[in-house]
């Protein structure tokens, strides 16, 4: 998942170095990735968008070429995104995926400058909370059991034991384990929206909330909960897609929304 291009860097408010890369020309677009992903996850999507936009992909803290801190807070990750946004030199268009969607919503609610915000399947599952997962992940990571932490997280997502075994045999498994220490960050930012989304009401930026037609019932339910809180929000189903949405499926929606 790691890209080979040398990154540029910015300093977040707490001094943490955040790495990013840019490509293309045109209005700025910032891409915010989800769990297990560094900036390389968006390489192919960025290449497509770069025909019309200046695309900024960044490593969230603790991933890829970005540094980390000893303690974590959602506000820290919001400030990381704010620093990348500042590097664009303009209020950018922002696209967030999964926990990256939840982070982008947090940033919009904290008035990080944006021209438009598109999110895909922020995992706000109010009826499926597991209050032990955060402490379980932290305990496993502290014990050096990265594989155990990844397995625990996959269990939280509803992956079957057979699916987990298949993932363990894949070439992605070592990279997933390398990012295991960032999984509590993803859980924290998603859990903030599990009980109440009243804080979303402060968002005034035009927002597009998307979900996959082949995702579980939680996905449209989460999209509707978000849309109820943000005035003027548009919702859109991406037919035939699950949580791992294909670039070719999401690209037309992003182009239309960002160019409109």
C-alpha positions as a LaTeX table, in Angstrom:
\begin{tabular}{lrrr}
\hline
Residue & $x$ (\AA) & $y$ (\AA) & $z$ (\AA) \\
\hline
Unk1 & 0.00 & 0.00 & 0.00 \\
Unk2 & 2.97 & 2.31 & 0.47 \\
Unk3 & 3.63 & 4.76 & $-2.36$ \\
Unk4 & 7.12 & 5.26 & $-3.75$ \\
Unk5 & 6.90 & 9.02 & $-4.32$ \\
Unk6 & 8.89 & 11.17 & $-1.89$ \\
Unk7 & 6.47 & 13.16 & 0.24 \\
Unk8 & 6.29 & 16.76 & 1.32 \\
Unk9 & 5.69 & 17.42 & 5.00 \\
Unk10 & 3.80 & 19.81 & 7.28 \\
Unk11 & 3.82 & 20.21 & 11.05 \\
Unk12 & 0.62 & 19.58 & 12.97 \\
Unk13 & $-0.28$ & 21.77 & 15.95 \\
Unk14 & 1.41 & 19.40 & 18.44 \\
Unk15 & 4.59 & 19.25 & 16.35 \\
Unk16 & 3.88 & 15.88 & 14.72 \\
Unk17 & 5.24 & 15.68 & 11.16 \\
Unk18 & 2.56 & 14.78 & 8.61 \\
Unk19 & 3.62 & 13.56 & 5.17 \\
Unk20 & 1.66 & 14.20 & 1.99 \\
Unk21 & 2.08 & 14.21 & $-1.75$ \\
Unk22 & 0.33 & 16.12 & $-4.47$ \\
Unk23 & $-0.34$ & 15.59 & $-8.14$ \\
Unk24 & $-2.25$ & 17.18 & $-10.99$ \\
Unk25 & $-3.47$ & 20.73 & $-11.52$ \\
Unk26 & $-6.69$ & 22.55 & $-10.75$ \\
Unk27 & $-8.81$ & 23.04 & $-7.62$ \\
Unk28 & $-7.39$ & 21.31 & $-4.55$ \\
Unk29 & $-8.80$ & 17.94 & $-3.45$ \\
Unk30 & $-7.69$ & 16.34 & $-0.16$ \\
Unk31 & $-8.17$ & 12.57 & 0.26 \\
Unk32 & $-8.59$ & 11.08 & 3.75 \\
Unk33 & $-8.06$ & 7.32 & 4.05 \\
Unk34 & $-9.53$ & 4.77 & 6.44 \\
Unk35 & $-8.16$ & 1.97 & 8.60 \\
Unk36 & $-5.05$ & 0.08 & 7.46 \\
Unk37 & $-4.39$ & 2.67 & 4.74 \\
Unk38 & $-1.56$ & 5.08 & 4.12 \\
Unk39 & $-1.58$ & 7.65 & 1.33 \\
Unk40 & $-0.74$ & 4.97 & $-1.23$ \\
Unk41 & $-4.27$ & 3.56 & $-0.92$ \\
Unk42 & $-5.50$ & 6.43 & $-3.08$ \\
Unk43 & $-2.79$ & 6.24 & $-5.76$ \\
Unk44 & $-5.07$ & 5.09 & $-8.58$ \\
Unk45 & $-7.96$ & 7.38 & $-7.60$ \\
Unk46 & $-5.57$ & 10.32 & $-7.27$ \\
Unk47 & $-4.18$ & 9.60 & $-10.73$ \\
Unk48 & $-7.69$ & 9.80 & $-12.20$ \\
Unk49 & $-8.64$ & 12.96 & $-10.32$ \\
Unk50 & $-5.33$ & 14.64 & $-11.19$ \\
Unk51 & $-6.59$ & 15.28 & $-14.72$ \\
Unk52 & $-8.85$ & 18.01 & $-13.32$ \\
Unk53 & $-7.70$ & 18.69 & $-9.75$ \\
Unk54 & $-4.60$ & 19.16 & $-7.64$ \\
Unk55 & $-4.84$ & 16.07 & $-5.44$ \\
Unk56 & $-3.37$ & 15.88 & $-1.95$ \\
Unk57 & $-3.03$ & 12.43 & $-0.37$ \\
Unk58 & $-1.56$ & 12.23 & 3.12 \\
Unk59 & $-0.47$ & 9.71 & 5.71 \\
Unk60 & $-2.58$ & 9.98 & 8.83 \\
Unk61 & $-0.44$ & 10.05 & 11.98 \\
Unk62 & 1.35 & 6.81 & 12.77 \\
Unk63 & 1.14 & 5.62 & 9.16 \\
Unk64 & 3.55 & 5.63 & 6.25 \\
Unk65 & 5.95 & 8.56 & 6.44 \\
Unk66 & 4.00 & 10.50 & 9.08 \\
Unk67 & 5.17 & 10.60 & 12.68 \\
Unk68 & 3.10 & 9.73 & 15.73 \\
Unk69 & 2.66 & 10.99 & 19.28 \\
Unk70 & 2.68 & 9.18 & 22.62 \\
Unk71 & $-0.95$ & 10.09 & 23.32 \\
Unk72 & $-3.88$ & 10.31 & 20.92 \\
Unk73 & $-6.97$ & 12.45 & 20.63 \\
Unk74 & $-9.47$ & 13.04 & 17.85 \\
Unk75 & $-8.52$ & 16.71 & 17.95 \\
Unk76 & $-4.93$ & 15.77 & 17.09 \\
Unk77 & $-6.05$ & 14.08 & 13.88 \\
Unk78 & $-8.30$ & 17.03 & 13.07 \\
Unk79 & $-5.28$ & 19.32 & 13.44 \\
Unk80 & $-3.26$ & 17.02 & 11.15 \\
Unk81 & $-5.91$ & 17.42 & 8.46 \\
Unk82 & $-6.06$ & 21.17 & 9.13 \\
Unk83 & $-2.31$ & 21.37 & 8.46 \\
Unk84 & $-2.66$ & 19.54 & 5.15 \\
Unk85 & $-5.59$ & 21.78 & 4.19 \\
Unk86 & $-3.47$ & 24.84 & 4.96 \\
Unk87 & $-0.76$ & 23.48 & 2.65 \\
Unk88 & $-3.19$ & 23.57 & $-0.28$ \\
Unk89 & $-3.45$ & 27.36 & $-0.01$ \\
Unk90 & $-7.23$ & 27.36 & $-0.48$ \\
Unk91 & $-10.40$ & 25.86 & 1.00 \\
Unk92 & $-10.17$ & 22.46 & $-0.72$ \\
Unk93 & $-12.63$ & 19.82 & $-1.76$ \\
Unk94 & $-12.36$ & 16.88 & 0.66 \\
Unk95 & $-13.17$ & 13.18 & 0.24 \\
Unk96 & $-13.09$ & 10.80 & 3.21 \\
Unk97 & $-13.46$ & 7.03 & 3.17 \\
Unk98 & $-14.68$ & 4.90 & 6.10 \\
Unk99 & $-12.95$ & 6.12 & 9.30 \\
Unk100 & $-11.42$ & 8.79 & 7.07 \\
Unk101 & $-14.99$ & 9.92 & 6.35 \\
Unk102 & $-15.63$ & 10.15 & 10.10 \\
Unk103 & $-12.42$ & 12.16 & 10.52 \\
Unk104 & $-13.36$ & 14.51 & 7.66 \\
Unk105 & $-16.75$ & 15.10 & 9.31 \\
Unk106 & $-15.01$ & 15.87 & 12.61 \\
Unk107 & $-12.80$ & 18.38 & 10.81 \\
Unk108 & $-15.73$ & 20.06 & 9.08 \\
Unk109 & $-17.53$ & 20.34 & 12.42 \\
Unk110 & $-14.41$ & 22.04 & 13.84 \\
Unk111 & $-14.40$ & 24.57 & 10.99 \\
Unk112 & $-11.41$ & 23.22 & 9.07 \\
Unk113 & $-11.75$ & 25.19 & 5.80 \\
Unk114 & $-13.42$ & 23.18 & 3.03 \\
Unk115 & $-15.29$ & 24.11 & $-0.14$ \\
Unk116 & $-17.18$ & 20.82 & $-0.34$ \\
Unk117 & $-17.11$ & 17.52 & 1.57 \\
Unk118 & $-17.81$ & 14.06 & 0.17 \\
Unk119 & $-17.84$ & 11.04 & 2.49 \\
Unk120 & $-18.29$ & 7.33 & 1.88 \\
Unk121 & $-19.58$ & 5.03 & 4.61 \\
Unk122 & $-18.54$ & 6.63 & 7.88 \\
Unk123 & $-19.04$ & 3.63 & 10.22 \\
Unk124 & $-21.50$ & 5.08 & 12.70 \\
Unk125 & $-23.14$ & 1.87 & 13.90 \\
Unk126 & $-25.23$ & 2.91 & 16.89 \\
Unk127 & $-26.77$ & $-0.54$ & 17.36 \\
Unk128 & $-23.53$ & $-2.53$ & 17.06 \\
Unk129 & $-21.20$ & $-0.90$ & 19.60 \\
Unk130 & $-18.65$ & $-3.01$ & 21.43 \\
Unk131 & $-17.47$ & $-1.04$ & 24.42 \\
Unk132 & $-14.50$ & $-3.35$ & 25.04 \\
Unk133 & $-12.85$ & $-3.06$ & 21.64 \\
Unk134 & $-10.84$ & 0.09 & 22.40 \\
Unk135 & $-9.30$ & $-1.37$ & 25.55 \\
Unk136 & $-8.80$ & $-4.75$ & 23.85 \\
Unk137 & $-6.85$ & $-3.16$ & 21.01 \\
Unk138 & $-4.72$ & $-1.07$ & 23.34 \\
Unk139 & $-3.95$ & $-4.12$ & 25.50 \\
Unk140 & $-2.98$ & $-6.28$ & 22.53 \\
Unk141 & $-0.80$ & $-3.58$ & 21.00 \\
Unk142 & 0.92 & $-2.90$ & 24.34 \\
Unk143 & 1.68 & $-6.63$ & 24.55 \\
Unk144 & 3.19 & $-6.57$ & 21.05 \\
Unk145 & 0.42 & $-8.76$ & 19.62 \\
Unk146 & $-0.20$ & $-6.89$ & 16.39 \\
Unk147 & $-1.80$ & $-9.89$ & 14.70 \\
Unk148 & $-4.18$ & $-10.23$ & 17.61 \\
Unk149 & $-5.09$ & $-6.55$ & 17.38 \\
Unk150 & $-5.80$ & $-6.77$ & 13.65 \\
Unk151 & $-7.89$ & $-9.91$ & 14.18 \\
Unk152 & $-9.85$ & $-8.18$ & 16.96 \\
Unk153 & $-10.53$ & $-5.19$ & 14.71 \\
Unk154 & $-11.64$ & $-7.40$ & 11.82 \\
Unk155 & $-14.00$ & $-9.17$ & 14.22 \\
Unk156 & $-15.48$ & $-5.77$ & 15.07 \\
Unk157 & $-16.17$ & $-5.14$ & 11.38 \\
Unk158 & $-18.16$ & $-8.37$ & 11.13 \\
Unk159 & $-15.59$ & $-10.37$ & 9.16 \\
Unk160 & $-16.20$ & $-14.11$ & 9.45 \\
Unk161 & $-13.43$ & $-16.43$ & 10.73 \\
Unk162 & $-13.09$ & $-17.77$ & 7.18 \\
Unk163 & $-12.65$ & $-14.26$ & 5.81 \\
Unk164 & $-10.07$ & $-13.43$ & 8.47 \\
Unk165 & $-8.12$ & $-16.60$ & 7.59 \\
Unk166 & $-8.18$ & $-15.57$ & 3.93 \\
Unk167 & $-6.91$ & $-12.08$ & 4.79 \\
Unk168 & $-4.10$ & $-13.60$ & 6.87 \\
Unk169 & $-2.94$ & $-15.53$ & 3.81 \\
Unk170 & $-2.97$ & $-12.42$ & 1.60 \\
Unk171 & 0.01 & $-10.24$ & 0.77 \\
Unk172 & $-1.72$ & $-7.33$ & 2.58 \\
Unk173 & $-1.45$ & $-8.98$ & 6.00 \\
Unk174 & 2.07 & $-7.74$ & 6.91 \\
Unk175 & 1.14 & $-4.14$ & 6.03 \\
Unk176 & $-2.07$ & $-4.41$ & 8.04 \\
Unk177 & $-0.15$ & $-5.64$ & 11.08 \\
Unk178 & 2.39 & $-2.84$ & 10.65 \\
Unk179 & $-0.46$ & $-0.33$ & 11.11 \\
Unk180 & $-2.12$ & $-2.14$ & 14.02 \\
Unk181 & $-1.10$ & 0.58 & 16.49 \\
Unk182 & $-3.33$ & 3.08 & 14.64 \\
Unk183 & $-6.51$ & 0.99 & 14.92 \\
Unk184 & $-7.51$ & 2.55 & 18.27 \\
Unk185 & $-7.43$ & 5.91 & 16.46 \\
Unk186 & $-9.95$ & 4.64 & 13.90 \\
Unk187 & $-12.16$ & 3.20 & 16.63 \\
Unk188 & $-12.09$ & 6.44 & 18.61 \\
Unk189 & $-13.06$ & 8.66 & 15.70 \\
Unk190 & $-15.90$ & 6.32 & 14.69 \\
Unk191 & $-17.18$ & 5.79 & 18.23 \\
Unk192 & $-17.69$ & 9.55 & 18.60 \\
Unk193 & $-20.65$ & 9.26 & 16.23 \\
Unk194 & $-22.14$ & 6.03 & 17.53 \\
Unk195 & $-24.38$ & 7.49 & 20.22 \\
Unk196 & $-25.14$ & 11.01 & 18.98 \\
Unk197 & $-24.41$ & 13.01 & 15.87 \\
Unk198 & $-25.80$ & 16.29 & 17.16 \\
Unk199 & $-22.35$ & 17.83 & 16.79 \\
Unk200 & $-22.66$ & 17.50 & 12.99 \\
Unk201 & $-25.22$ & 20.32 & 12.99 \\
Unk202 & $-22.39$ & 22.85 & 13.06 \\
Unk203 & $-21.28$ & 21.79 & 9.55 \\
Unk204 & $-22.24$ & 24.33 & 6.90 \\
Unk205 & $-20.13$ & 23.12 & 3.98 \\
Unk206 & $-22.03$ & 21.40 & 1.10 \\
Unk207 & $-21.84$ & 17.69 & 1.88 \\
Unk208 & $-22.39$ & 14.52 & $-0.16$ \\
Unk209 & $-22.93$ & 11.34 & 1.88 \\
Unk210 & $-22.47$ & 8.11 & $-0.08$ \\
Unk211 & $-22.92$ & 4.42 & 0.65 \\
Unk212 & $-22.69$ & 1.18 & $-1.31$ \\
Unk213 & $-25.73$ & $-0.66$ & $-2.57$ \\
Unk214 & $-24.15$ & $-3.97$ & $-1.57$ \\
Unk215 & $-23.10$ & $-2.88$ & 1.92 \\
Unk216 & $-24.94$ & $-4.00$ & 5.02 \\
Unk217 & $-27.99$ & $-2.20$ & 6.34 \\
Unk218 & $-25.75$ & $-0.16$ & 8.65 \\
Unk219 & $-24.37$ & 1.81 & 5.70 \\
Unk220 & $-27.57$ & 3.54 & 4.47 \\
Unk221 & $-28.68$ & 3.88 & 8.10 \\
Unk222 & $-25.46$ & 5.71 & 8.95 \\
Unk223 & $-25.81$ & 7.91 & 5.85 \\
Unk224 & $-29.35$ & 8.86 & 6.82 \\
Unk225 & $-28.27$ & 9.71 & 10.38 \\
Unk226 & $-25.57$ & 12.01 & 9.02 \\
Unk227 & $-27.91$ & 13.63 & 6.50 \\
Unk228 & $-30.46$ & 14.37 & 9.20 \\
Unk229 & $-27.95$ & 16.52 & 11.07 \\
Unk230 & $-26.29$ & 18.50 & 8.26 \\
Unk231 & $-28.51$ & 21.01 & 6.51 \\
Unk232 & $-28.77$ & 20.54 & 2.75 \\
Unk233 & $-26.86$ & 17.26 & 2.66 \\
Unk234 & $-27.23$ & 15.04 & $-0.39$ \\
Unk235 & $-27.19$ & 11.25 & $-0.09$ \\
Unk236 & $-26.21$ & 8.90 & $-2.88$ \\
Unk237 & $-26.17$ & 5.12 & $-3.23$ \\
Unk238 & $-23.31$ & 3.74 & $-5.30$ \\
Unk239 & $-24.87$ & 0.65 & $-6.93$ \\
Unk240 & $-23.11$ & $-2.69$ & $-6.71$ \\
Unk241 & $-20.50$ & $-1.52$ & $-4.19$ \\
Unk242 & $-19.58$ & $-2.61$ & $-0.69$ \\
Unk243 & $-17.39$ & $-0.93$ & 1.88 \\
Unk244 & $-14.32$ & $-1.28$ & $-0.35$ \\
Unk245 & $-15.71$ & 0.92 & $-3.10$ \\
Unk246 & $-14.03$ & 0.67 & $-6.50$ \\
Unk247 & $-12.37$ & 3.76 & $-7.96$ \\
Unk248 & $-14.37$ & 3.45 & $-11.15$ \\
Unk249 & $-17.62$ & 3.43 & $-9.20$ \\
Unk250 & $-16.89$ & 6.42 & $-6.95$ \\
Unk251 & $-15.06$ & 8.58 & $-9.50$ \\
Unk252 & $-18.12$ & 9.82 & $-11.49$ \\
Unk253 & $-19.89$ & 10.86 & $-8.28$ \\
Unk254 & $-16.83$ & 12.74 & $-7.04$ \\
Unk255 & $-16.27$ & 14.47 & $-10.36$ \\
Unk256 & $-19.89$ & 15.59 & $-10.60$ \\
Unk257 & $-20.08$ & 16.80 & $-7.01$ \\
Unk258 & $-16.71$ & 18.53 & $-6.96$ \\
Unk259 & $-17.18$ & 20.17 & $-10.37$ \\
Unk260 & $-20.80$ & 21.25 & $-9.85$ \\
\hline
\end{tabular}
